């Protein structure tokens, strides 16, 4: 670990408190001069660190940079997030996580970035990922699931993310099948799951669970302004992105541990904002209006067509009737 990261770990552990240079030097095994140089580099990277004579260095509580040092201390997990890579910028956390998974990265390996230049959404769409505003995170999981049960991963992740956001911010989070977290009538988070099938074993080799959460955004592009929201817009307060990222990982591990018993589906149904509603379902070039009647044990959307026919859908994009579309 670079010396500056060791110093940052000490400052993050004591965020808002002063720590003497000699104390930092002892804890990380370097000279006070090396500590000063490390602090200088951290300041150049944007960290607000004040130095007070006879008191030492203090990392401002206003700092909201994502780092391994700021996230790991808030983890309660055994595997999820214990191997973590944090980037300043990346094309897509899902793309990078996929490359790691193909090289054998372990279950729970996590990729986070401050910004994505090509953030991925469903159906080939892009996910708006501005610098320092959200949490753009992908987790490699290696579940022992059949392909038939793969839809459960996204549903399970949606419950975990909704619970984490609610714990940290107090926002009542709803889920729009299959992968969107809503606050009121606007989208707060999107989830994208990509999987690789083990043909010989007939199950999943690995899955990448990508999450994009709008945290500090106060402005959105014109095409998203009427359909997207953020934690800050909903609460009027700043939320620690590091704390929220850690809580998402905590909740994800807890929920994934019981994915096969499908106990999370009750919470998924309770948080649904489409059950009992008129919806529009887009599948390919076809858009159909129908009524959502529930979610089945495989996470599929149960619907009733206007002619009375009932179906279970495992794919498609859903909108509430009358909901505004992205421009």
C-alpha positions as CSV (number, residue, x, y, z in Angstrom):
1,X,0.0,0.0,0.0
2,X,1.4,3.5,-0.9
3,X,2.5,5.6,2.1
4,X,-0.2,8.2,1.4
5,X,-2.9,5.5,1.5
6,X,-1.6,4.4,4.9
7,X,-1.8,8.0,6.2
8,X,-5.3,8.4,4.7
9,X,-6.4,5.3,6.5
10,X,-5.4,6.8,9.8
11,X,-7.0,10.1,9.0
12,X,-10.2,8.5,7.9
13,X,-10.4,6.5,11.1
14,X,-10.1,9.7,13.0
15,X,-12.1,11.9,10.6
16,X,-12.9,15.3,12.2
17,X,-10.3,14.8,14.9
18,X,-6.7,15.9,15.1
19,X,-3.9,13.3,15.1
20,X,-0.4,14.2,15.7
21,X,2.3,13.7,13.1
22,X,4.3,11.5,15.4
23,X,1.3,9.3,16.2
24,X,0.6,8.8,12.5
25,X,4.3,8.1,11.9
26,X,4.3,5.4,14.6
27,X,1.1,3.7,13.4
28,X,2.2,3.5,9.8
29,X,5.9,2.9,10.3
30,X,7.4,6.0,8.7
31,X,9.1,9.3,9.6
32,X,7.2,12.5,10.4
33,X,8.8,14.0,7.3
34,X,7.3,11.2,5.2
35,X,3.9,11.8,6.9
36,X,4.1,15.5,5.9
37,X,4.9,14.5,2.3
38,X,2.0,12.1,2.2
39,X,-0.4,14.8,3.6
40,X,0.9,17.2,0.9
41,X,0.0,14.6,-1.8
42,X,-3.4,14.0,-0.4
43,X,-4.1,17.7,-0.3
44,X,-3.0,18.0,-4.0
45,X,-5.6,15.2,-4.7
46,X,-8.3,17.4,-3.2
47,X,-8.5,16.2,0.4
48,X,-9.1,19.0,3.0
49,X,-6.6,18.4,5.7
50,X,-5.8,21.1,8.2
51,X,-2.6,21.2,10.4
52,X,-2.8,22.8,13.8
53,X,0.4,23.4,15.8
54,X,0.8,21.0,18.7
55,X,-2.4,19.1,17.7
56,X,-1.5,17.5,14.3
57,X,-3.5,16.8,11.2
58,X,-7.3,16.7,10.8
59,X,-9.2,15.4,7.9
60,X,-12.3,17.5,7.4
61,X,-15.7,15.8,7.9
62,X,-16.8,17.6,4.7
63,X,-14.5,15.4,2.6
64,X,-16.6,13.0,0.5
65,X,-14.1,11.2,-1.6
66,X,-14.6,7.5,-2.2
67,X,-11.7,5.4,-1.1
68,X,-10.9,1.9,0.3
69,X,-9.8,3.7,3.5
70,X,-13.2,5.5,3.8
71,X,-15.4,2.5,2.9
72,X,-13.8,-0.6,4.6
73,X,-14.1,0.7,8.2
74,X,-17.9,0.7,7.8
75,X,-18.1,-2.8,6.5
76,X,-19.6,-5.7,8.5
77,X,-19.2,-8.2,5.7
78,X,-17.0,-11.3,5.5
79,X,-16.5,-11.3,1.7
80,X,-18.5,-8.6,-0.1
81,X,-16.3,-5.5,-0.5
82,X,-13.3,-7.1,1.2
83,X,-11.4,-6.9,-2.1
84,X,-12.1,-3.5,-3.5
85,X,-10.7,-1.3,-6.3
86,X,-11.5,2.4,-6.3
87,X,-10.9,4.6,-9.4
88,X,-11.1,8.3,-10.0
89,X,-12.5,7.6,-13.5
90,X,-13.3,4.5,-15.5
91,X,-15.4,3.8,-18.6
92,X,-17.7,1.4,-16.8
93,X,-17.4,-0.4,-13.5
94,X,-19.3,-3.3,-14.9
95,X,-16.9,-3.7,-17.8
96,X,-13.9,-3.7,-15.5
97,X,-15.5,-6.0,-13.0
98,X,-16.3,-8.4,-15.9
99,X,-12.6,-8.4,-16.9
100,X,-11.6,-9.2,-13.3
101,X,-14.2,-12.0,-13.1
102,X,-12.9,-13.6,-16.3
103,X,-9.5,-13.6,-14.7
104,X,-10.8,-15.5,-11.6
105,X,-11.5,-12.6,-9.2
106,X,-13.1,-13.9,-6.0
107,X,-16.7,-13.6,-4.8
108,X,-17.4,-10.2,-3.4
109,X,-14.7,-8.3,-5.4
110,X,-15.9,-4.7,-5.8
111,X,-15.2,-2.0,-8.3
112,X,-16.1,1.7,-7.6
113,X,-15.4,4.9,-9.5
114,X,-15.9,8.6,-8.8
115,X,-17.0,9.0,-12.4
116,X,-18.0,6.7,-15.4
117,X,-17.4,7.9,-18.9
118,X,-19.6,5.1,-20.4
119,X,-21.9,4.1,-17.5
120,X,-24.1,1.1,-18.6
121,X,-27.9,0.9,-18.2
122,X,-30.3,-1.7,-19.4
123,X,-31.2,-2.2,-23.0
124,X,-27.9,-0.6,-24.1
125,X,-28.7,2.8,-22.5
126,X,-26.1,4.9,-20.7
127,X,-26.2,5.7,-17.0
128,X,-25.6,9.4,-16.2
129,X,-22.5,9.2,-13.9
130,X,-21.0,12.7,-13.1
131,X,-17.9,13.2,-11.0
132,X,-18.4,13.0,-7.3
133,X,-22.1,13.0,-7.4
134,X,-23.1,9.3,-7.0
135,X,-22.0,5.8,-6.2
136,X,-21.1,3.8,-9.3
137,X,-20.2,0.4,-8.1
138,X,-20.1,-3.2,-9.4
139,X,-19.8,-6.4,-7.4
140,X,-18.6,-9.8,-8.6
141,X,-20.7,-12.6,-7.1
142,X,-20.4,-16.3,-7.7
143,X,-23.8,-17.7,-6.7
144,X,-24.7,-21.4,-6.9
145,X,-27.8,-20.7,-9.0
146,X,-29.4,-22.2,-12.1
147,X,-29.9,-19.9,-15.1
148,X,-33.6,-20.1,-14.4
149,X,-33.0,-18.4,-11.0
150,X,-30.8,-15.7,-12.4
151,X,-33.5,-13.0,-12.3
152,X,-33.5,-13.4,-8.6
153,X,-30.1,-11.7,-8.4
154,X,-31.3,-8.4,-9.6
155,X,-34.4,-8.5,-7.4
156,X,-32.3,-9.5,-4.4
157,X,-29.9,-6.6,-5.1
158,X,-32.7,-4.2,-5.5
159,X,-34.0,-5.0,-2.0
160,X,-30.5,-4.7,-0.5
161,X,-29.9,-1.3,-2.2
162,X,-33.4,0.0,-1.1
163,X,-32.8,-1.1,2.5
164,X,-29.3,0.5,2.6
165,X,-30.5,3.9,1.2
166,X,-33.4,3.9,3.7
167,X,-31.1,3.1,6.6
168,X,-28.6,5.9,5.8
169,X,-30.9,8.6,4.5
170,X,-34.4,7.7,5.8
171,X,-35.9,7.8,2.3
172,X,-38.8,5.5,1.6
173,X,-37.5,3.5,-1.3
174,X,-39.8,1.7,-3.8
175,X,-38.8,-0.7,-6.5
176,X,-40.0,-0.6,-10.1
177,X,-39.6,-4.1,-11.6
178,X,-37.0,-5.2,-12.1
179,X,-34.1,-3.0,-11.4
180,X,-35.0,0.6,-10.5
181,X,-35.1,2.2,-7.1
182,X,-37.6,5.1,-6.8
183,X,-38.2,7.9,-4.4
184,X,-41.7,9.0,-5.0
185,X,-42.3,9.3,-8.7
186,X,-38.6,9.7,-9.7
187,X,-35.7,7.3,-10.2
188,X,-33.0,7.3,-7.6
189,X,-30.9,4.3,-8.6
190,X,-30.5,1.8,-11.4
191,X,-29.2,-1.7,-11.2
192,X,-27.7,-3.8,-14.0
193,X,-26.9,-7.5,-13.6
194,X,-24.7,-9.2,-16.3
195,X,-24.0,-12.9,-16.0
196,X,-21.8,-15.6,-17.5
197,X,-23.2,-19.1,-17.8
198,X,-21.2,-22.2,-17.1
199,X,-22.3,-24.4,-19.9
200,X,-20.9,-27.7,-18.5
201,X,-22.4,-27.2,-15.1
202,X,-25.7,-25.7,-16.4
203,X,-25.6,-22.8,-13.9
204,X,-24.1,-19.4,-13.5
205,X,-20.3,-19.0,-13.5
206,X,-20.5,-15.5,-12.1
207,X,-22.7,-12.4,-12.1
208,X,-21.8,-8.7,-12.1
209,X,-24.2,-6.6,-10.1
210,X,-23.8,-2.9,-11.1
211,X,-25.4,-0.1,-9.1
212,X,-25.6,3.6,-9.9
213,X,-27.1,5.7,-7.0
214,X,-27.7,9.4,-7.4
215,X,-26.5,10.9,-4.1
216,X,-25.4,14.5,-4.3
217,X,-26.9,15.6,-7.6
218,X,-28.9,18.8,-7.6
219,X,-29.0,19.2,-11.4
220,X,-29.7,16.7,-14.1
221,X,-29.5,16.9,-17.9
222,X,-32.7,18.1,-19.6
223,X,-33.7,14.6,-20.7
224,X,-33.5,13.3,-17.1
225,X,-34.6,16.4,-15.1
226,X,-38.3,15.3,-14.8
227,X,-37.7,11.6,-14.1
228,X,-34.6,11.4,-11.9
229,X,-33.9,12.5,-8.4
230,X,-31.1,12.2,-5.8
231,X,-30.8,11.6,-2.1
232,X,-29.8,15.3,-1.6
233,X,-32.8,16.5,-3.6
234,X,-35.1,14.3,-1.5
235,X,-33.6,15.1,1.9
236,X,-32.0,18.5,1.5
237,X,-28.9,17.1,3.3
238,X,-25.5,15.8,2.4
239,X,-25.0,12.0,2.7
240,X,-21.7,10.3,3.1
241,X,-21.1,8.3,-0.1
242,X,-18.6,6.1,1.6
243,X,-21.0,5.2,4.4
244,X,-23.8,4.5,1.9
245,X,-21.5,2.4,-0.3
246,X,-20.5,0.3,2.7
247,X,-24.1,-0.1,3.8
248,X,-25.1,-1.3,0.3
249,X,-22.4,-3.9,0.5
250,X,-23.5,-4.9,4.0
251,X,-27.1,-5.3,3.0
252,X,-26.1,-7.1,-0.2
253,X,-24.1,-9.8,1.6
254,X,-26.9,-10.3,4.1
255,X,-29.6,-10.7,1.4
256,X,-27.5,-12.8,-0.9
257,X,-26.8,-15.3,1.9
258,X,-30.5,-16.3,1.8
259,X,-31.2,-15.8,-1.9
260,X,-32.1,-19.5,-2.5
261,X,-34.9,-19.5,0.1
262,X,-36.4,-16.5,-1.6
263,X,-37.3,-14.8,1.7
264,X,-36.3,-11.4,0.2
265,X,-39.2,-11.6,-2.2
266,X,-41.7,-10.6,0.4
267,X,-39.8,-7.3,1.0
268,X,-39.4,-6.9,-2.8
269,X,-43.2,-7.2,-3.2
270,X,-43.8,-4.8,-0.3
271,X,-41.6,-2.2,-1.9
272,X,-43.0,-2.6,-5.4
273,X,-44.5,0.4,-7.0
274,X,-46.1,-1.5,-9.9
275,X,-48.2,-4.2,-8.3
276,X,-51.9,-3.5,-8.8
277,X,-51.1,-0.7,-11.3
278,X,-51.6,-0.2,-15.0
279,X,-48.3,-0.5,-16.8
280,X,-46.7,-0.3,-20.2
281,X,-44.3,-3.1,-21.1
282,X,-41.7,-2.6,-23.9
283,X,-40.3,-5.8,-25.4
284,X,-38.3,-5.1,-28.5
285,X,-40.3,-2.8,-30.7
286,X,-43.6,-3.7,-29.1
287,X,-45.3,-1.7,-26.4
288,X,-48.3,-3.2,-24.6
289,X,-50.5,-1.9,-21.8
290,X,-51.6,-4.3,-19.1
291,X,-52.2,-4.6,-15.3
292,X,-49.5,-5.9,-13.0
293,X,-50.9,-8.5,-10.6
294,X,-47.8,-9.5,-8.7
295,X,-44.3,-11.0,-8.6
296,X,-43.8,-14.8,-8.7
297,X,-41.3,-16.9,-6.8
298,X,-38.7,-16.5,-9.7
299,X,-38.9,-12.7,-9.6
300,X,-41.0,-12.7,-12.8
301,X,-43.6,-10.0,-13.3
302,X,-47.2,-11.3,-13.2
303,X,-49.5,-9.4,-15.5
304,X,-53.1,-9.6,-16.9
305,X,-53.7,-8.5,-20.4
306,X,-56.8,-6.5,-21.4
307,X,-58.3,-9.7,-23.0
308,X,-57.9,-11.5,-19.6
309,X,-54.9,-13.6,-20.5
310,X,-52.3,-13.9,-17.7
311,X,-48.6,-14.1,-18.2
312,X,-45.3,-14.2,-16.3
313,X,-42.7,-11.9,-17.8
314,X,-38.9,-12.4,-17.2
315,X,-37.8,-9.5,-19.5
316,X,-38.9,-6.2,-20.7
317,X,-38.9,-2.5,-19.7
318,X,-41.8,-1.4,-17.5
319,X,-43.3,2.1,-17.1
320,X,-46.3,3.1,-15.1
321,X,-49.1,4.3,-17.4
322,X,-48.6,8.0,-17.8
323,X,-45.0,8.0,-16.6
324,X,-42.8,10.4,-18.5
325,X,-40.2,8.8,-20.8
326,X,-36.6,10.0,-21.2
327,X,-36.3,12.4,-24.1
